């Protein structure tokens, strides 16, 4: 401790965070640039320039974001022109425009002047033009180099003028080609066909799209069992970035078939372990036992197909926060931001205490500025203020306790039918290699299929094995095949992906092309594998997923996907999965809100139940995990740890998570859970300064002909860094309905790693050194936790945090090295919010601010805590003690104050 440092009292008040605007002398925006046609505008800047400059992001490289901001009163039409000049730079410059916080258009790389037109929703709308890695510049004599220009900005208030929809020549209308009411008919759009949906109501059995189906901007409702978008010419288009749709369009998936699970305590054949049967129910209610999870109620995009969804509702704010507390009986809410929300929109209000199920949803009855009026009264109290605490470096750190408020409704909807609720079996989507998927402003509801592997609401699915068909089809590969004369080569190319995969690179006995061919061919094969999971350019933005029976957004076997500014509400199982398998890297999750995430404690609701799948009375068996890898933590009942659900969950740290919020997880779930599949799958390469990965498991006891036992036979490069910053977790329940303290102080790891704000398992490759500075959690916040605030392990660091109102320990560190610790933090016992106050004299003695080792670590474990202030903790700083620790096991404590 540092007794010479004066205690720092917490500061709190009801505030809207300050918007810091730094004018740039080199950028003078004249009135001719921001012209107005009958509209009103307001300006956030202190000097009238309307610019904000030089916002630095975390990571290895400095990122400069230059922002121009204007506020208009909608409805109206916004027009502007912009251009970007850039030489070869890494990262490349780009420009984007945000309406009410939602990105609706982007330019990457050099461009000539381009004109954009958008219809701004009713109410006050905040418009931001972002220029990243290059500043806005209005110089007329700039001939070359990096610059972005914005010109001819015009807002026409009260005028709604949308660009005309342009369809390809030769397009035909649906009404000319197909029936509108044929619930038993299968429709196929051929590869050379372009069809425009012009019918308001269509009911068919199935829809196979090899050509194009384009929705025009009119209200429409399509009902079908399933839709497949298949082939390089295939496209399902509901709006474009340049021309989003304003009409109400719904696609309802109404397939009566389903799959359900039955647990088998004893197999019929003596000596076999417990199992599970998957029963497929057909349209007539007849059932059949199989080992697969079916493919019912599905939208699939594959074989080079394209899905394009752009709605005007993307320009409504996805989520905001309360600007004042809400009390039981209130029928209105004051928000911090302009939203564009309108009467009839549905919203969800997050909890701000300890109980996740206090989340509520409402319908908006009316809107007056930033105040919205609700269809019913608020049931539970909500916080509406921000508290500030000083860390040990005297920096002011924010604890944002304002309840989040999220928009659920959008004007384009994919949904399961009403019967989906009867069996928790809704629509699922799969976006497979080499598809292209761009989604902005979509509502997904009654989606996901509980207990079924791979059946999620919004699902990128690109595992290496499943990409083999496309790789084998390449002409370059066929030429390579002809050169391959190694052992085990069949007379013909393999016909299944698993067989292709084994001969391609992972046959256990070295009888594969990867080993037999030369170094140039191996590098080419590596590149094909990287390309097959590279989904750069794909994204889901400004969308909502709610009433989900299994997950919200799931990334499997991908790199480069952007998941930005979305809401997941009332979600069963992990909500946002950024790395399902452990081979995913370089994906970005930013500004997403997960609210009311339900943990999965019932084995029948667990998709990856650790029991063999079998067909009763037969010899048919299947692995409980499609990855066929061993369960890394044997005590869990699920191969993907679904019994300790994370609002944000993944098995590879080398992705970007920035500005996300976990706002309520039930029944022993976790806010942010970084799992352990990465263990044993990677090795740090000092020479190249990056990790080498493989898709498989090095567990020598696992009998599987599908995966390699020697990872060095095949390596995949994962150059993406881990970026984890500005994320917040709160209201993580151990027991819903009461504020429980969680388990006793015994060793809870494993298996009871639950009820935490942030959980990071140690990411160590086999015998490998950790890459320099890889595992840093920056500027995180957590409160309202019925167990721990943060758990970190070897070689992990928390740099900047406020952790408050956790029942046991704010920070827990385990490990065997001295590379773990905490710096620049405020660790708070009870926050000032009334919802987080607890009664009883013994309450404060239940938790400690900092708990190294937890009685498990070796004598060499010397964690650090630097530049930190501990508030309201009766236990104060917990020194190392317990089994495995002795007086040589000292912490590195520097500049730490304790304020009772």
N, C-alpha and C positions, 0 to 999 in steps of 0.2 A: 504494500500500500504506500501511498504518498501522503503522509500526514501534513506536509507543508502546503498542500493545495487546498484552497477554500472549497467547501461544499458548493455545489451548483444546484439550485432549486429548479424543479421543472417549471416550464412556462406553458400556458395553454390559453387559447381563446377561440372564439368562433371566427373563422376567417375563410376567405377565398384566396388560394395561393396567389402571390404576386406574379403578374406577368412581367418579366424582366425584358425590357426592350433597349437594345444598344444601337443607337443610330450610327450609320456609316457615312462618313463625310464624302466618300467617293460615289455614293448612290443617292442622287437627288431625283425623286419621282415627281415629275411635273404634272400639272393638272391635265395636260393632254393625254398622259398615259392612263390616268384613272378618270376617264370621262364617265358621266352618268346621264341616262336618259329617263328622267322622271322619277328616279329612285333615290332613296335616302341612304347614306352610309355614315358609319361612325368609325373612329380610328382609335386603336388601343395605344398608339405610340405617344411618347412624351413630347416629341418634337414635331409631330405632324408628318413624319416621313412614312409611317406605316411599315417600318422594317424591323426585323429582329435579326441579329447576326451572331455568328460564331458560337454555335452550340457544339461542345465537344463531346463525342461519344466515347465509351470505354472500348478497350480492345487494343490490338497491337498497333493499329494505324489511327492517326488522327482523322476524324470525320468532321468536316465543317458543313453545317446546315445553315443556310441563309433563308430567312422567312419573311415574306411580305404578307401582311394581314389586313383584311377589310371586313366590315360587317354591314350587311344589307338587310332590309326588311322585305321578306318574301310574302306571297309568291312573286316570281319574276323570272326574267331570262338573263343569264350571264353570258357574255361573249368576251373573248380575249384572244390575243395572238402571242405566241412565244417561240423562241428558238434557242438552240444550244450549240455552241461551238467548242469542241474539245479535241485535243490531240490524243495519242495513245497514252492512256493513263490507267493505273491500277490502284485503287478501284476506279471504275469509269464514272464520270459525272452523270447526273440525271436530274430531271425536274419532275415535280408532282404537284397536283392541286388537290387540296382537301376541302370538303364542304362539311361543316359541323364535325370536324375531326376524322372524317372518313375519306381515304384516298379514292378519287374517282377517275383520275387520268394520270398518265406518266409518260415521259419521254426519256429514253436511255441512249446515251451516245449522241453524236452530232446530228443535227437536223436543220432543215431550212425552216422558214416561218410556217407555223401551223396554227390554224384557227380552231378554237373549241367553243362549243355552245352547250350550256346546261340549264335546265329548268330548276330553279332554287325553290325548295318547299316553303310552305306558308310559315310565317313567323320570322323572328330574328335569326339570321344565318351567318355563321362565321366562315369566311373564305380565307384559306391560306395557300400561298404559292411557295413551295419548298424547292430550294436548289441545293443539292448535296455535292460536296467536294469541289464546288465552284460557286463563286458569288454572283449575285445579280449585278448587272453592269449596263448602264444606258449610254456608254460612250459611243459616239458615232464613228470615231476614227479607228476603232479596234479592228485590226485586220486578221489577227490570228491568235491562237492560244485558247485559254479556258475562259469562257464567259457564258452567262445566260441572260436572255433579254425577255422582257414582258412588255407588251404594248397593246394599245387599243382596247383597254378594259372598259366594258360598257355593261351597265346593269339597267334593265328596263323593268321598273316596278309594276306589278299588276299585269304584265304581259307574259303570256305563256306561249312560246314559239319553239316547237321542237323541230329538229331537222327531219326532212322526209326520210322514211325508210326506203332503202334501195335494195332491190332483190336482183339476183342474176337473171339474165335473159333466158328465156325458155322455162322459167319456173312455172309450175302448175299449182292450182289451188287444191287443197284437200277435198273440198266439196265437189270438185270435178272428177276425182279419182276414187275416193273411198267412201264407204258409208259412215254416218255419224253415230248410228245406234246399232252396233253389231257386237254384243258382249261375248260372243263365241267365235269371233273371227280373228285370225292372225293376219296382220298387215306387214308387208315387207316393202321398203323403199329401196329400189335398186341403186347400184353404184353411180349411175349416170342421171339419176332423177334429183330434181330440186322441188320440194313441196312446201307450199306456204299454208300454215294452219289458219283457216278463216272461219272455222265452225265454232260456235260458242259452247257446244256440248258434244263431246265425243266419248263413246264407250266401246272399247274393243277388248279382245283377250290379250293380245301381245303385239309388240311393235319392234321389228327388226329394221334398223336404219343402216344401210350400206351407202346411201347417198346423203341428202340433206333434208332436214325438217326444220323450217324457220318459222317462228311464231311472229305474226304481225301484232301491232300494238292495239289489241282489242281484248276485252274480257274473254277468257276461255277456261274450260275445264275438261281435261283429258283424264279418263279412267282406264286403267289397264293392269294386267297382272305383272308384266315386266316390260322393260325397254332395254335393248342392246344397241349400242352405237359402235359398229364394228367395221374397221377397214380404213385405209388411208384417205379415202374420199368421204368418210362418214362424218356427219356433223349434226348435233342437236343444238340449236341456237335460240335462246330466249333473250334477245337484246345483244348489243355490242358495246364496247367501251365508248365509242363515239355516239351511239344511239341507244341508251338504256330504255327499257320499256316502263310505261306508267300505268298500264292496265293491270287488273287483277287476274292473274293466271295461276291455276292450280293443276298439278299433276298428282293424281291419287292412285296409289298402288293397292289393289284390292284382291290379290291372289289368296284364295281360301286355304291353300296348302301351308303346312308349317312343319316344324321339327320340335320335338320336346324330348327331354332327358329323363331317364329312369335310372336311379342308383341301384346297383346290384351288390348286396352285401356279401353274397357267396356265388361264385361261378358254378354252373352246372357240372363242369368237369372238376373232379377233385384235384386239389393241389394248386389251382390257379388263384391269383389274388382277386380282391374285390374289383368290380368293373362298373361300367355304365353302358346302357343301351340308348341309342338314338332312334326314336320312333318317328317315322315320316307319315304324316297324315295327309291323304289326298283330298280332292275336292268333294268326294262323297263321304268323307269321314273314315274311310278304311285306313288302317295303319300297317306299316311294314318296317321291320328293324333293318337299319343299314349302318354303315360306319362313317358316312359323310354327313355334312351339315346342311345339305340342300342349297338351292339357289333360287328361292322363291321371293316374291315381292322385291325385285331388284332393278336397279339402274346400273348397267355396266358399260364402261367406255374402254375400248381395247383395240388392238391391232392398228393403231395410228389414228383412231377416232378423236373427235374434238367435242367438248362440252363448253358452251359459252352461255353464262347467265349474268345479265346485268339489268338491275332494276333501278328505277328512280328512287326507290326507298333507301338505296345505299347512301343517299345524301342526307338522310336523317341520322342524328347522332346515335351511335351504337350503345354507349352507356355513359353515364355521368354520375354525379354524387349529390347528396343533400347539402344545401347551404344553410340549413337550420335543423335542429332536432325535430323528430316526429314523435308524437305521443299517441297512445291508444285513444281512439275516437276521432283523430284528425282525418279529414276528408280531402286535404290538399297537401302538396309537397312543394317546397321551394328548392329549385335545382341550381347548381353552380354555373351551368352553361346553357347557351341557346341550343335547341335540340331539333327543331323542325317537326316535333311530334304533334299529332293531331287527334281530335276526338275520334274514338273508336280504336285507337292503337292500344295494344296490350303491353304492359310493362311488368317487371319484377323488381322487388325491393329486397335488398340483402339484409341479413341480420347483422348486429354489431355487438352482441354479447358473447355468451358461451354456447348457445344452442342453435345449431345449424338449421333445424326445422322451423325456426321462426321466420324464414324467408316467406314472402307473400307475393302474389301477383294480382294485378288489377287491370281494369279497362279505364282509359282516360275519357272523362265526360266533357271536359272543356280545358282550354289553355289560355292563360293570360300572361304573356311574357315568359318569364322563367318559372311561373307557378302553374302547376297542373292540378286539376280537380278530378277526384277518383269516383268510381262507381260504388265504392263502399268504404267504410272506415278502416283505418290502420288498426291492427290487433295488438302489436307489440311495440315497445318504445325503440327508437333508433337514435344513435348519436349523429350529430351534425357539426362536429368541431374537430379541430386539429390541435394536438399538443406538441410542444417543443421541448427538447431536452438537450443539454450540453454534453458533448462527449469529452474525453480526457484531453483533447487538443483545443478545447473551448469552441469547437464548431457547433453551430446550432443544428440539431437533427430533428426531423419531422416524424411524428407518429400520426398518420392520417386515419382518424376514426369515423369519418363521414360515410354513411351508408351508401353503397353503390345502387344505382337505379338503371335498369337495363331495358332496352327495347326488344320485345319478342316478335312483333308482327312485321312482316314485309309483304310487298304486293306480288312477289313470285314465291310460290310455295310448292315444295315436294313433301308429300305426306303419305303415311299409311292410312288406310280407311278406318272407320270407327271401330270395326271389329278387332283392330290391332291391339286395343287395350285389353280385350278379353284374355289374350294369351301372352301379352308383352312381346308381341311379334309384329314389328312394323317394317317399313321399307328400309333396305340397305343399299348402299352404293359402293362400287369398286371402280377405281381408275387405274388401269393397268398399262404396262409398257407396250408400245410407245405412244401413249395417249397424250392429249393436251387438254388441261382443265383450267378454266378461268371463271371464278365465281365471285360476284360482288352484289350483295343485296338479296340474298336468298334466305327463306325461312324453311327449315327442316323440322318437322314435328311428327310425333308417333313413328319414330324411326329406330333402327337398330333391332336386333333379334336376340333377346336375352338367352344366355347359355349357349350360343352358337359361335364357333370360332370364325373370325374374319367377317362378321356380319354387323358392320357398324354404320353409323349415320352418314359420315363423310369419310371415305377410306381410300387413301393412296396405297396401292398394293403393287410393289415392284421387287419382291425378293429375287435374288439371283437365279434360283432354280426355275422360277416361273418365266424367266426371260429367255430361256434357252431356245425356244422355238424360233423367236425372231432372230437370234444370233446365228443359228444354224441356217437360216434362210438367206443370209448375206452371201453375195457372190464371192467376196473376199474369203469368207470362211470356207466355202466350197472348194476354192483353190487350195486353201491350207489343208483341208481334209484329204485332197488328192496327194499332197506331199507327205502325209502322215502314214507311215508303214509300221508303226510300233506294235507291240504285243497287245492282243485283245481287240484289235480293230475288227468290227463286224463287217459282213459283206455289204450291208447297206447302212445308211445313217440311222441312228436310233429313232424310234417313233414316239417315245415319251420323254417328257422333260427330265425326269429323274435319270433315265438311261443316258440322255444327252449330257446331263450335268456330270455324271460319273466319268464318262469318256473325255469330257472337255477338260476337267481339272482336278477331280477329287477322288479318283479311284484309289483305294487304300494301298494297293500294291505297286504304285508307280506306273501302272498301265494306263496312262492317259496322255492326251495330246500335249498338255501343258509341260509335262516332264520330258517327253520324247522330242518335241520340236525345239528349235533354236531360240536364243535369247530374243531376237527381234520378234519372232512369233509370240513369245510369251508376253512381251511388252504390248503387242497388239491385242492379245487376248485380255490382258488386264484392262486396257483402255475400253474394249467393248463392254466389259463388265461394269466399269465405271459409267460409261455412257448409258448402259441399260437402266441404271438407277438414277441417273441425272434427270431430275424433273424441273430444272431451272426454268422459270417462266410460268410455272403452275402456281396457283394461289387460291385461297378462299379468304375473302375480306368482307367486312361490314355486314356480316350475316348472323343469324341466330339459329341455334339448335336447341330444341326444348322438348320436354315430354319424351325423353329418349330411354329406350329399354336397354341400350348398350352403347356407351361412349358417345362422344360428340364428333371430334376430328381425330383420325388415326393415321399416322405416317408409318408405313411398313416398307422397308427396303428402299428408301428414297434419299436423295440429297437435293438440296436447292428449293424445296417447297416453302412458300411463304404462307403463314397462317396469322393474319393480322386483323385486329380490331373486331373480334367476334365475341358472341355471348353463348355460353352453354348453361342452360338452366334446367333443373330437375333432371339430372343425368344419372343413370345407373352405370356403375363400373367406372374405370378411369375416364376422365372427361377429355382432356387434350393429351394425346399420346404422341410425343415427338420422336420416339425411337423404340419401336415395338420389339425389334429383333436384336438390336445391339450393333448392327452394321450401318445404321443410318447416321449421317453426319452432314453438317452444313445446312440444315434446315433452320428456319427462323420462325419463332413464335413471339409475337409482340402485341401488347395492348389487349390481350384477350382476358375475358372475365368468365370464371367458372363459379357458378352459384348453385347451391343446393345439390351437391354431388353425393350420391348414395353409395356407401360401402356395400360390398357383396359378401355376406356372411353365410348365406344359404348355399350349400354345395350344388343344388339343382339349378341355381342361377349363375353358376360359375362357368365361363366358356372354356377355360383351360384347366379343368379339374384334373388333378393328378391321379386319375384312375384309367386303366386301359379301356378303350372303347371296343366293344365286342358285339357280335350278333348272337343272341341266345340260341343255343342248340347247334351252333356251327363252329368251325375253326377260324372264322373271320375275326381278325384283330386289327386294331389301329392304335397308333400312339396317341396319348392325350394331348400332346402338343405338336402342331404341324411342323414346328422347327426341329423336332426330334432331338432336342438337347436336354441334358439333365437339368433337374431343378437345382438351382444354385443354393437355395436355402431349404433344406429338406423339410423343415417344420411347417412350411406353408402348404396349404391344400391346393394351390393353384400354380401352374407353371409361369403365370404372369402376375403373381402376387395380388390377385384380385381381392383377397380377403384383407388387404390393407391398402385400399384404393387411394390413388393420388389424383387430386384435381388436375395436376400436371405431372405426367409420369413418363419415364423413359429409361432405356438401358444403354445409352451412350452419352457421355457428357459433352461431346464435341458438336454441339448445336448452340444456337443463340436463343436465349429466353430473356426478353427485355420488356419491362413494364407490364407484366401480367399480374392478375389478382385471383387468388383462391378465396372466395367469400362464402364459406360454409360447407363443411364436409361432415357427413353424419357417421355415427357409430364406429369410432376408431379408425377413421380414414386419415389422410395426410394432405397438406396443401401442395407441396412440391416434393416428389419422391423420385430420386435418382437411384436406379436399381443396379444390379450386379452382373448382368450378362456380359458387360465389358470386361469383367475379370477373366483373365485367361484367353482373351480374344485379341489382344493387342500387345505390341512391344514398341518401346520408344527407340527410335533410330537416331543416335547422336550425330551420325555423319550427315544425315539428310534433315535432321531437325523436325521430324514428324513421326506420327504413329503409323505402324503397319498393322492391318487388321485382317481377319478372315471370317468367313461366315460358317460357323460350326462351333464345336465344343471340344475342348482338349481333355475332357474327363476320360481317363483311360479305362474306367470301368463301364463306360457306356458302349453297349454293343449296337453299332449302327453302321451299315455298309454305305450310308448316304453321306456321312461327314468325315472329314480327314482327322486323323489322330496326330499328324505332324503338321502343325500350322505353317512351317517354313516351306512346305511344298507349294504353297500358294498364298501370296500376300496381296492385299489391296491397300492402297495408300489412302489415309484419311487426314488430309492437310488442314481441315477446318479447325479453328480454335474453339475452346469453350468460352462463351460469353454469357454470364448470368448476372444481371444487374437490374436494380429498380423494381424488383418483384415484391409482392405483398401477400401475406396469408393471414386470415383471421377466422375466428369462430369455427374451430376444429373440435368437434364434439367427441367425447368418449362415450357418454350415455346421453341420448336425447331425452328431453323432458325434465332433466335435472342437471345441476352442475356437479358432476362427479369428479373425483380426484384421480381417476385412473388406478393402475395396479400399485401394489406396494413398492417399496424402494429396491426390491431385489433386481437381479439381472434380467432385464426385459428384452435383451437383444442376443440372438433371436429367441423366439419368433415374434414377440409382441411389439414390433416396431410400428406403433400406431399412435394416432392422436397428436401428431406433431405438425408444426408449421412447415419446417424444411428438414428433409432427411436426405443426406448424401452418404451413400455407402462408398467405401474405399475403392477407387478405380485403379487397380494395379494390373499391368500385364504380367505374364508369367516371368518371374525373376527379373523384371525390367525396372529401370529407373524411371521416375515420373518426369514428364517433360517440364521444363522450367516454367513456373508460374501458371500452370494449366488450370488449377482448380481453385478459383477465387470467387466467392460470393460477394458481390459489391452492392452496397446501399440497399439492404433488404429491411423489411418491416414485418412484424408479426404481433398479434395480440389475440386475446380470447381463446387460449389454447388449454384444453383439458389435460394435456400432458406436457411435453417438452416444446420449447420454442424452436431450437435448431439442434440438429445432430450432425456432426462432421467427423471424419476419420482421418487416416494418415494423409499427410501432404495436402490438406485442405485448409483454406483460410477464409474467415469472414472479415471483410474490410469495409466497415461502415454499416451500422445497423441500429435499429431501435427494436428491442424485443420486450414486450410487456405482457403482464397478466397471464403468465403461464403457470400451471399448477405445481410443477415440480422443479424444472431447471430451465433457465433461459437458454443456456448454451451447454451442450454436452460434447465432449471430445473423447474419442477412443483411438487407440493406435499403439505403435511401438517406436515411433520416431519423434523428433523434436521439430517437425516441420508444420505442425498444426497449431492454429491459434486464432485469436480475435484481436482486432484493433479498431480504434475509432468508433466505439459503440456506446450506446446508452442501454443498460440492462435494467428494466423497470419491474418492480414487484406488482403493485396495483397501479394501473393507470388512473387518471383523474375522472374518467367517464363513469357516471353512476351505474351504467350497465355492467361495468367490470369490477365494481366494489363487492367484496365478499365479507360476510359477518363471521364472528367467532374469533376468540383470542389465539387459537392455534393455527389459523390459516396461513399467516405469514411464515410460520416456522415450517410449513410444508415444502417450501421451495428454496432453491439456492440460485444465485445468479450464474454461477460458472461451475461446472462439474466435470473436471478432467478424469479420465481413466474409467470411471464407473466400476472400479474394482476388477477390471479385466486385463489391464495392460501390463506390459513388462516394466522392469525397473528403468529401462532406458527411455521411457516416455517422458519428455520434458516439454509440454505444450506452453504456449505463451499467451498472455493477455496484456495488451498495451493500450495506452491512451483511451481508457474506458472509465465511465462513471457508472456506479451501481446504485440504483435508487430503490428505497422502500423494501429492501430484502432483509428480513430479520436474521436469516442465516448468513447473509453476506457472501463472502468469497469462500468456496469450499476448497480446502487444501487437499492434496492427494492423500488418500488413505484406503485401507481395505486390502483384500487379497492381491498379492502380486506387487504391492507397492511398499517401499520402505523410506527411510529418511533421506536416502540419496535421490529419490524421485521428486525433484523440485520443479516448480513452475517458474517460467520466466515472467515475472510480474514487474511492469514498468508503468509508472504514471497512472495508477488506478486509485480512484476515490470511491468511498462508500458513503452514501447519504441516506440516513435512516428517515 
